[in-house]
Amino acid sequence: MPLESTADKFERTQKILSALKRVYPNAHCELNFSNPLQLLVATILSAQCTDKRVNLVTAELFKKFRSAKDFAEAPLAEIEEAVKSTGFFRNKAKNIKACCAALVEKFGGEVPRTMDELHALAGVGRKTANVVLGNAFGINVGVVVDTHVTRLANRLGLAKGTDAVKLERELMKLVPQDDWTLFSHWLIWHGRRRCNARKPDCENCETQKLCPQIGVKK
Ligand code: SF4
């Protein structure tokens, strides 16, 4: 790709955003939840696991555990058993229990609304905090960088590398803050439906004219 000026890159990004917005007008978080606590737990469970599998698990889990107190007071083995099929279940169960105990102790059982408070909870990294803030509270404090966002940002030539912190910083400079949460969904939806890891469908891609297809084998 020829060297692109910052202004040109910014302009190209806005065109990509318009295209993705047009193609995915209903893009949203594909984890099922009906309150911030459920989204927090579902996001912890989604590490190294598909949203589909998490939704199957949480459909039962949330019938049994309805509050942070329920999770905090449950025997660890019971949570482990309930989340087993999402993988890394011992760690996830431990984090959910510890995280919910802190919610009860420090926040009256509610999920806090700031990055710092969320980030301090067990099992909650910047990505999980961004998911919860953006989707449960409508607060745009950052861009969720997952495997799809990383792949697409690189292929589209918007940011480079795999360091999530650096990628997020670069993307935040290019995308208007109001769009940060949706932007992740647009890339994730595009990654799942068009620009998948092994065989991107560049021929039929809606952003083809705007994409340098960096790293895509021809
Ligand atoms: S043109 Fe190809 S590499 Fe670029 S976003 Fe579309 S599918 Fe992905």
Residues whose N, C-alpha, C, O or C-beta is under 5 A from the ligand:
A	BS01	SF4	R155 R194 C195 P200 D201 C202 C205 T207 Q208 C211 Q213 V216
